[in-house]
Amino acid sequence: MAKGLFSAGAALICSIFPELQRVMKALGATDEDLNVFNEDDGKMVIAEMAVAAVKAIKIIRLVKKQVAEWTAFYVDLLGEPVDFTNLWIPPKPEGLDRLIIVKQGMTPSKLFGFCLAKFLAWKYWDDLDCITSDRKADHDYAIWVRDRVEADEELQNRSAENLRESGVVGITLEERFLYELKYFKETGKHLDIVNVTLCAGSHGPGGRMVRVRWRGDGLGASWSYPQDAYPCLRARAVVS
């Protein structure tokens, strides 16, 4: 247990302890129940509560910061106000620290157009709206992914078929385009400069899979077979 985390959490719990006692009594706790906090087991409970409280506060701050960034991102992109106040955010899993918000109406073709307006880009399909994705932007929604330039090393050498059989939820083409646009706005740089993102949450006509990468010719959206598995072809795991 990190000393700094424990100290900060303990201070927090101590500051709200009177209110905590009041709530517990309202829920039916007796004075005898509350006395447990003066015992060794009770002190351990307080320690665990402290750590959980600090972690929860850090996550809340992270979510607020990223929602605000996505709000500004869409205002700049669309030139109109957006409101994600009531957007449901899935619980953040350990290790997946980047939030991606997909606004209603964000189609593959529309997002490719936004990319093309900012940097070189090309696509295999003439009309990207032929792509079918597991998650559709018929409403605003959010996902969590790993915050990294290259697609997930943990998922290298795994085909789309293998990922689906294993229950791994993968990023869609729309989500990958948005990640590229947001990362470019933040850094002026690009994703997948060495490897390739397998957009395991999307597929094209004939069951072909979609893949995206950055090379000298810009951002490329092309295809692979569902059975293809290479060290450089990697999905990005998603929690939605």
C-alpha positions in Angstrom: 0.0 0.0 0.0 1.6 3.3 -1.0 2.3 5.5 2.0 1.2 8.7 0.3 -2.0 7.1 -0.9 -2.8 5.8 2.5 -2.0 9.1 4.3 -4.1 11.1 1.9 -7.0 8.6 2.2 -6.8 8.5 5.9 -7.0 12.3 6.2 -10.0 12.2 3.9 -11.8 9.6 5.9 -11.1 11.4 9.2 -12.5 14.6 7.8 -15.7 13.0 6.7 -16.0 10.5 9.5 -18.7 12.3 11.5 -20.9 12.5 8.4 -20.1 8.8 7.7 -21.3 7.9 11.2 -24.5 9.8 10.6 -25.2 8.0 7.4 -24.4 4.6 8.9 -26.8 5.3 11.8 -29.5 6.4 9.4 -29.0 3.0 7.7 -29.5 1.2 11.0 -26.0 1.0 12.5 -25.9 1.0 16.3 -23.4 2.6 18.6 -22.0 -0.9 19.2 -21.6 -1.3 15.4 -19.7 2.0 15.2 -17.4 1.0 18.0 -15.8 -1.5 15.7 -13.8 1.4 14.2 -11.9 1.6 17.5 -10.7 -2.0 17.2 -7.9 -3.4 15.0 -10.4 -4.8 12.4 -12.1 -1.5 12.3 -8.9 0.3 11.7 -8.2 -2.0 8.8 -11.6 -1.2 7.3 -10.9 2.5 7.6 -7.5 1.9 5.8 -9.2 0.1 3.0 -11.9 2.8 2.8 -9.2 5.4 2.6 -7.5 3.8 -0.3 -10.7 3.2 -2.1 -11.8 6.8 -1.6 -8.6 8.3 -3.0 -8.8 6.0 -6.0 -12.4 6.9 -6.6 -11.6 10.6 -6.4 -8.7 10.3 -8.9 -11.0 8.5 -11.3 -13.7 11.1 -11.0 -11.1 13.8 -11.7 -9.8 11.9 -14.7 -13.3 11.4 -16.1 -14.2 15.1 -15.6 -11.0 16.2 -17.3 -11.4 14.0 -20.3 -15.1 14.7 -20.7 -14.2 18.4 -20.8 -11.5 17.8 -23.3 -13.9 15.9 -25.6 -16.4 18.6 -25.3 -13.9 21.2 -26.5 -12.7 18.7 -29.2 -16.2 18.4 -30.7 -16.9 22.2 -30.4 -13.8 22.8 -32.4 -14.5 20.0 -34.9 -18.1 20.7 -35.5 -18.3 24.4 -34.7 -21.4 23.9 -32.5 -22.0 23.4 -28.8 -22.2 19.9 -27.4 -23.3 18.6 -24.1 -22.1 15.4 -22.5 -23.5 16.2 -19.0 -25.8 13.2 -18.9 -23.5 10.8 -20.8 -23.1 7.4 -19.2 -19.5 6.6 -18.6 -18.6 3.0 -18.2 -16.6 2.0 -15.1 -12.9 2.6 -15.7 -11.0 -0.7 -15.7 -7.4 -0.9 -14.4 -4.9 0.0 -17.2 -7.4 1.5 -19.6 -6.9 5.2 -19.0 -8.1 6.9 -22.1 -11.7 7.8 -22.6 -13.1 8.1 -26.2 -16.5 9.8 -26.6 -18.3 9.0 -29.8 -20.9 11.7 -30.6 -24.2 10.7 -32.2 -23.9 10.9 -36.0 -20.2 10.1 -36.3 -20.0 7.8 -39.4 -16.9 6.3 -40.9 -17.1 8.6 -43.9 -17.7 11.7 -41.9 -14.8 11.0 -39.6 -12.5 10.1 -42.6 -13.4 13.5 -44.0 -12.3 15.2 -40.8 -9.0 13.3 -40.9 -8.4 14.3 -44.5 -9.0 17.9 -43.7 -6.1 17.8 -41.1 -3.5 15.4 -42.6 -2.8 13.0 -45.5 -5.2 10.0 -45.5 -6.3 7.3 -47.8 -8.8 4.4 -47.8 -9.4 1.1 -49.6 -13.2 1.5 -49.8 -14.7 4.3 -51.9 -17.6 4.6 -49.4 -16.5 3.9 -45.8 -20.1 3.8 -44.7 -20.2 0.2 -46.1 -18.3 -0.7 -42.9 -20.4 -2.4 -40.2 -19.4 -1.8 -36.6 -20.4 -3.5 -33.3 -21.2 -0.1 -31.8 -23.2 2.5 -33.8 -23.3 6.2 -33.2 -27.1 6.4 -33.1 -26.5 7.9 -29.7 -23.6 9.4 -27.8 -21.5 6.8 -26.0 -18.1 6.4 -24.4 -15.5 3.7 -24.2 -12.2 3.1 -22.4 -9.0 2.0 -24.2 -5.3 1.8 -23.3 -3.5 5.2 -23.6 -0.7 4.3 -25.9 0.6 5.1 -29.4 0.9 1.6 -30.7 -2.0 -0.9 -30.6 -2.1 -3.4 -27.8 1.1 -5.6 -27.6 -1.0 -8.0 -25.5 -3.1 -8.7 -28.5 -0.4 -9.3 -31.2 -0.5 -12.5 -33.2 -4.3 -12.8 -32.6 -6.7 -12.9 -35.5 -10.2 -11.3 -35.5 -11.7 -14.8 -35.3 -9.6 -15.7 -32.3 -10.4 -12.4 -30.5 -14.2 -12.9 -31.1 -14.0 -16.5 -29.9 -12.2 -15.3 -26.7 -14.7 -12.5 -26.0 -12.3 -9.7 -26.5 -14.1 -6.5 -27.4 -12.1 -4.5 -30.0 -12.1 -0.9 -31.2 -14.2 0.1 -34.2 -13.2 2.1 -37.2 -15.1 5.1 -36.0 -13.5 5.0 -32.6 -10.0 4.5 -34.1 -10.5 7.6 -36.3 -11.6 9.6 -33.3 -8.6 8.5 -31.3 -6.3 9.6 -34.2 -8.0 13.0 -34.4 -7.9 13.6 -30.7 -4.3 12.5 -30.4 -3.2 14.6 -33.3 -4.9 17.6 -31.7 -3.1 17.0 -28.4 0.4 16.3 -29.8 0.6 17.0 -33.5 1.7 13.3 -33.9 0.0 10.1 -35.0 -0.8 6.6 -33.7 0.4 3.2 -35.0 3.6 4.5 -36.6 5.2 1.0 -36.3 2.3 -1.4 -36.0 -1.3 -1.6 -37.3 -4.5 -1.4 -35.4 -6.9 -4.2 -36.2 -10.3 -2.7 -35.8 -11.8 -5.9 -34.5 -15.1 -4.2 -33.7 -15.7 -3.4 -37.4 -15.9 -5.4 -40.7 -16.3 -4.6 -44.3 -18.2 -6.2 -47.2 -17.5 -9.9 -47.5 -16.5 -10.2 -43.9 -13.2 -8.5 -44.4 -11.7 -6.9 -41.3 -10.6 -3.2 -41.1 -7.2 -2.1 -40.1 -5.6 1.4 -39.7 -2.1 2.7 -39.5 0.1 5.7 -40.1 3.0 5.6 -42.6 4.7 8.1 -45.0 1.6 8.2 -47.2 -0.6 9.3 -44.3 -3.3 7.6 -42.4 -4.4 4.4 -44.1 -7.6 2.4 -43.7 -7.4 -1.0 -45.5 -8.4 -4.6 -44.9 -7.3 -8.0 -43.8 -8.8 -11.4 -43.6 -10.5 -12.5 -40.3 -7.9 -15.3 -40.0 -4.9 -13.0 -40.4 -2.6 -13.0 -37.4 0.8 -11.2 -37.4 3.0 -9.6 -34.7 2.4 -6.1 -36.1 -1.4 -6.6 -36.5 -2.9 -5.8 -33.1 -6.3 -5.0 -31.8 -7.1 -2.4 -29.2 -9.2 -3.7 -26.3 -12.2 -1.7 -25.4 -14.5 -1.5 -22.4 -17.9 0.0 -23.2 
